[in-house]
Amino acid sequence: MTLRSLALFALALCTTALFAHPAGASDAPLIAGYWSDFYDHWAGVFQQQNGVVMGALLFGGICLFIITRGKWRK
């Protein structure tokens, strides 16, 4: 699977999730109700000490990945 086809698949998946309607619910898109719950969940996680530590470790890992994969080394 090439990077282009993977990107197109991810775009299609995100578009589907954005405009999907829950069964038997109102006409509001799924993302409208989901976003509020998503934000409340992660706000609660980051209010705890272990959530902040895990967030910092994840951010640091992403930064290290980006730095070590830089094209400046070539």
ABEGO torsion letter per residue (X at the ends): XBAAAAAAAAAAAAAAAAABBBBGBBABBAAAAAAAAAAAAAAAAAABAAAAAAAAAAAAAAAAAAAAABAAAX
